[in-house]
Amino acid sequence: MAELPPAQRVASVDLGAIAANLNTVRSGLKPTTHCIAVVKADGYGHGATPVARAALEAGAWGLAVSTLPEALELRGLAPPERLLVLGGLTPDDAPAAASVRCSVACHSWELAGALEQAVPAGSRLSVQLKVDTGMSRLGCSLAEAPQLARRIAGSDRLALGGVYTHFAASDSDAAFTREQYSRFVSVLEQLQVEPGLRHAANSCAALRHPELQLDAVRIGIALYGCEWPSLRPALTFQARVTQVREITAGSSVGYDRTWRAERSSRVAVIAAGYADGVMRARSGRGDVVIRGQRRPVIGRISMDQMTADVTGGEEVRAGDWATLIGDGISAEEVAGHAGTNSYEVLASIGRRVIRRYQE
């Protein structure tokens, strides 16, 4: 068999940073508060299984994902009741949920009934009730939450493993966050059954509003070192320079000729494009780092390639590594150029990008 060529696109993940970030969050919480590591979307692009292992070894109580297939990938790393599927299920998904046997979010009477029917006699499935307190997305209403909780707790095939909600603006609207929390606590006081694990705080709320921690907090973006200055970014994204071109003044670069050289220039072609997670909105915005120097991104980002102006400074050659995230370029900086957030920047890193792990 022919030997594979060297990698052209690599995301290096520092698992030590994952552990350090979890401990940074835990340091501001009560010792009895559990941390649930959110590793959905392939661990926000970092790799779900390695990140999950690192988080659990660092003291995470459990794991959260979005889908049943994501839960299947991690089954066995944590007890079933500590592996929570946060995403919405339909009644048709109930047999699969019963088969996977992790903890699942329930948001409606119909889903509760379907889950109960799907679970074999003599077994119990852990269910966490999702209550909508103001996100107006997935969840049961405040009015129906107490009765639905009692419905789940009274089943001989379901177990009420927890009750939780999700804040809509914990990073931008403290007053509304506290209002959501107040609504949630009011619901908890009306349940008349043991709620199991009570949780509301996400990363930002855990760091900014630790008074809202309850029994557990869900650590997502903070686990990966983003959106908070005291955290360590865990990922560096690099791609190879495949060619360096000399072009004359007036020459254009890339699709739609959006960039034209004002002088004789050197252009580095880099083996990463929007299929790899380099968003097209980053075209002509921001920098990459090559040989320790920031170099401006020029022209359109295409599916497989991007370009940078490397005129002047240390000579750039084919085979050099260009750093797209890391070496002083944060996911937040990239997000600013692309008009999005660090979550999307990280989760968009594609399958062609090889992940490499450092303990």
C-alpha positions in Angstrom: 0.0 0.0 0.0 1.3 3.4 -0.9 2.3 5.6 2.0 0.0 8.6 2.7 1.4 12.0 2.0 2.1 14.3 5.0 -0.9 16.1 6.4 -1.8 19.4 4.9 -4.3 20.5 7.5 -3.9 19.8 11.2 -5.7 20.9 14.4 -3.6 20.3 17.5 -5.6 19.9 20.7 -4.0 20.5 24.1 -5.9 18.1 26.4 -4.0 19.7 29.3 -5.8 23.0 28.5 -9.2 21.1 28.6 -8.4 19.9 32.1 -7.1 23.3 33.2 -10.2 25.1 31.9 -12.5 22.7 33.7 -10.6 23.3 36.9 -10.7 27.1 36.4 -14.5 26.9 36.3 -14.7 24.5 39.2 -12.5 26.8 41.4 -15.4 29.3 41.5 -18.1 26.8 42.4 -19.1 25.1 45.6 -17.3 21.7 46.1 -20.6 19.9 45.8 -21.6 21.4 42.4 -21.2 19.0 39.5 -19.6 20.0 36.2 -21.2 18.5 33.1 -18.7 18.7 30.1 -20.6 19.6 26.9 -18.9 17.7 24.1 -21.5 17.9 21.4 -20.6 18.7 17.7 -17.5 16.5 18.1 -16.4 18.4 21.1 -16.8 21.7 19.4 -14.5 20.5 16.6 -11.8 19.3 19.1 -12.8 15.6 19.0 -15.5 14.3 21.3 -13.9 11.2 22.7 -10.5 12.6 23.6 -12.0 15.7 25.1 -14.6 13.7 27.1 -11.9 11.5 28.5 -9.8 14.5 29.5 -12.7 16.2 31.1 -13.8 13.2 33.1 -10.2 12.6 34.3 -10.1 16.2 35.4 -13.2 15.8 37.5 -16.2 16.3 35.3 -19.3 14.6 36.8 -20.8 13.7 33.4 -21.1 14.5 29.7 -23.6 16.2 27.5 -24.2 15.8 23.7 -26.9 16.9 21.3 -27.9 13.7 19.5 -28.3 10.0 20.1 -25.5 9.0 17.7 -23.2 11.4 19.6 -24.2 9.6 22.8 -23.5 6.2 21.2 -20.0 7.3 20.4 -19.3 8.0 24.1 -21.2 5.2 25.6 -19.2 3.5 28.3 -17.1 6.6 29.2 -19.6 7.6 31.9 -22.5 5.9 33.6 -25.7 6.1 31.4 -27.5 8.5 33.7 -24.5 10.9 33.5 -24.5 11.0 29.6 -27.2 13.5 28.7 -28.7 14.1 25.2 -29.6 17.8 25.3 -31.1 17.9 21.8 -34.7 17.6 20.9 -36.2 14.1 20.3 -39.5 13.3 18.6 -41.8 10.5 19.8 -40.5 8.5 16.8 -37.0 8.6 18.4 -38.2 6.9 21.6 -37.2 3.3 20.6 -33.7 4.5 19.7 -33.4 6.4 23.0 -34.5 3.3 24.9 -31.8 1.3 23.1 -29.0 3.8 23.7 -30.0 3.9 27.3 -28.4 7.3 28.2 -30.2 10.1 29.8 -32.4 12.1 27.5 -34.1 15.5 27.6 -37.9 15.4 27.6 -39.9 18.5 26.6 -43.5 17.3 26.1 -46.2 14.9 27.2 -46.1 13.1 23.9 -42.4 12.4 24.2 -42.8 11.2 27.8 -45.5 8.8 26.7 -43.5 7.5 23.8 -40.4 7.0 25.9 -42.4 5.1 28.5 -43.8 2.8 25.8 -40.4 2.1 24.3 -38.7 1.1 27.6 -39.0 -2.7 28.3 -40.8 -3.8 31.4 -38.5 -4.1 34.4 -36.2 -1.3 33.0 -36.0 2.4 33.6 -34.7 5.2 31.4 -33.2 8.3 32.9 -35.1 11.4 31.7 -34.3 15.0 32.4 -37.1 17.5 32.0 -36.3 20.6 29.9 -38.2 23.7 31.0 -38.4 26.8 28.8 -37.9 29.8 31.0 -37.4 32.4 28.3 -35.3 31.0 25.5 -38.5 30.1 23.6 -36.8 27.2 22.0 -36.8 23.6 23.2 -38.7 22.9 26.4 -42.0 22.5 28.1 -43.9 25.6 29.4 -43.7 26.9 32.9 -47.3 26.0 33.4 -47.0 22.3 32.4 -43.7 21.6 34.0 -44.9 20.6 37.5 -47.4 18.0 36.2 -45.0 16.7 33.5 -42.4 16.2 36.2 -44.8 14.3 38.3 -45.8 12.2 35.2 -42.2 11.2 34.6 -41.5 10.6 38.3 -44.6 8.4 38.7 -43.7 6.1 35.8 -42.4 2.6 36.4 -40.3 2.8 33.3 -38.9 6.3 33.5 -36.8 8.0 36.2 -36.7 11.7 36.7 -32.9 12.2 36.5 -33.0 16.0 36.5 -34.8 19.2 35.7 -33.0 22.0 33.8 -33.3 25.1 31.7 -31.1 27.2 29.4 -30.3 30.9 29.7 -30.8 33.0 26.6 -28.4 35.8 27.3 -26.1 35.0 30.2 -23.3 36.9 28.5 -25.2 40.0 27.7 -28.3 40.5 29.8 -27.8 39.8 33.5 -31.3 41.1 34.4 -33.0 38.7 32.1 -30.8 35.8 33.2 -31.8 36.4 36.8 -35.5 36.5 35.7 -35.1 33.2 34.0 -33.5 31.8 37.1 -36.3 33.1 39.2 -38.9 31.5 37.0 -37.0 28.2 37.1 -36.7 28.2 40.9 -40.5 28.9 41.1 -41.1 25.8 39.0 -38.9 23.7 41.1 -40.8 24.7 44.2 -44.0 23.5 42.6 -42.8 20.0 41.5 -43.9 18.0 44.6 -41.4 15.3 43.5 -37.7 14.9 43.8 -36.3 16.8 40.8 -33.0 14.9 40.5 -30.1 17.1 39.2 -31.1 20.8 39.0 -29.1 22.8 36.5 -29.4 26.1 34.6 -26.0 27.7 34.3 -23.9 27.4 31.1 -20.3 28.4 30.7 -20.8 32.1 31.0 -23.3 31.9 33.8 -21.0 29.6 35.8 -18.2 32.1 35.4 -20.1 35.4 35.7 -23.0 34.4 37.9 -21.9 31.6 40.2 -24.8 32.3 42.5 -27.0 30.5 39.9 -25.1 27.2 40.0 -27.7 24.9 41.7 -26.6 21.3 41.6 -24.6 21.4 38.4 -23.3 23.6 35.6 -22.9 22.7 32.0 -19.5 23.7 30.7 -19.3 24.1 26.9 -17.3 26.9 25.3 -15.3 27.5 28.5 -14.0 23.9 28.3 -12.3 24.8 25.1 -10.7 28.0 26.4 -12.8 30.6 24.6 -14.8 33.7 25.5 -13.1 34.2 28.9 -9.6 35.7 29.4 -8.6 33.4 32.3 -9.0 30.3 30.1 -6.5 28.5 27.9 -7.4 28.0 24.2 -7.1 24.3 23.5 -6.9 24.3 19.8 -4.4 25.4 17.1 -5.4 25.1 13.5 -2.7 25.1 10.8 -2.4 24.4 7.1 0.5 24.0 4.7 1.7 26.6 2.2 1.6 24.7 -1.1 3.0 27.4 -3.4 4.4 30.9 -3.2 3.6 33.0 -6.3 5.3 36.2 -7.6 2.7 38.4 -9.2 2.9 41.8 -10.9 1.2 45.1 -9.9 -2.4 45.0 -11.1 -2.8 41.2 -10.9 -5.9 40.0 -9.2 -6.0 37.0 -6.8 -8.9 34.5 -6.4 -12.5 34.3 -7.4 -14.3 37.4 -8.4 -10.9 39.3 -8.5 -11.7 41.0 -5.2 -8.0 41.7 -4.4 -5.6 43.4 -6.8 -1.9 43.9 -6.2 -0.8 47.5 -5.8 2.8 46.5 -6.4 4.8 43.4 -7.3 3.8 41.0 -4.6 4.4 37.5 -3.2 1.3 35.4 -2.6 1.2 32.3 -0.5 -1.4 29.6 -1.4 -2.6 27.8 1.7 -4.2 24.4 1.7 -7.4 25.3 3.7 -10.8 26.6 2.6 -14.4 26.7 3.6 -14.6 22.9 3.4 -12.1 22.8 6.3 -13.9 25.4 8.4 -12.2 28.6 7.0 -15.4 30.6 6.6 -15.9 32.4 3.3 -16.8 35.5 5.3 -13.2 35.6 6.3 -12.2 36.5 2.7 -9.9 39.5 2.7 -10.2 39.9 6.4 -7.7 39.2 9.2 -4.4 37.4 9.2 -2.6 34.1 9.3 0.8 33.6 11.0 3.7 32.2 8.9 7.2 31.9 10.3 6.2 34.0 13.3 4.8 36.9 11.2 1.2 37.9 10.7 0.3 37.9 7.0 -2.9 39.4 5.7 -5.5 37.1 4.1 -6.3 38.3 0.6 -8.8 37.3 -2.0 -11.8 35.0 -1.7 -11.7 31.9 0.5 -12.4 29.0 -1.8 -13.5 25.5 -0.9 -10.0 24.1 -0.6 -7.6 27.0 -0.6 -6.9 30.5 0.7 -4.2 33.1 0.0 -2.1 35.5 2.0 0.1 38.4 1.0 3.7 37.4 2.1 5.5 40.3 0.5 8.5 41.4 2.5 9.8 40.1 5.8 11.2 36.6 6.2 10.9 34.5 3.1 8.0 32.2 3.0 8.4 28.9 1.2 6.2 26.0 0.1 5.9 23.5 2.9 5.8 26.2 5.6 2.9 26.0 8.1 0.3 28.8 8.2 -1.5 29.2 11.5 -5.2 30.1 11.1 -6.1 29.8 14.8 -3.4 30.0 17.4 0.0 31.9 17.7 -1.9 34.9 18.9 -4.9 34.6 16.6 -7.9 33.6 18.8 -11.1 32.0 17.7 -12.8 35.1 18.9 -10.7 37.2 16.5 -11.5 35.0 13.6 -15.1 35.1 14.5 -15.0 38.9 14.5 -13.7 38.9 10.9 -16.4 36.4 9.9 -19.3 38.1 11.6 -20.0 35.1 13.9 -18.9 33.7 17.3 -16.1 31.4 18.5 -18.6 28.5 18.8 -19.2 28.4 15.0 -15.5 28.9 14.2 -14.5 25.9 16.2 -17.5 23.6 15.3 -16.9 24.3 11.6 -13.5 22.8 11.4 -14.0 20.0 8.9 -13.2 16.3 8.8 -10.3 16.7 6.4 -8.4 18.5 9.2 -6.4 15.9 11.1 -6.7 16.1 14.9 -3.5 15.6 16.9 -3.6 15.4 20.7 -1.1 16.6 23.3 -1.6 15.4 26.9 
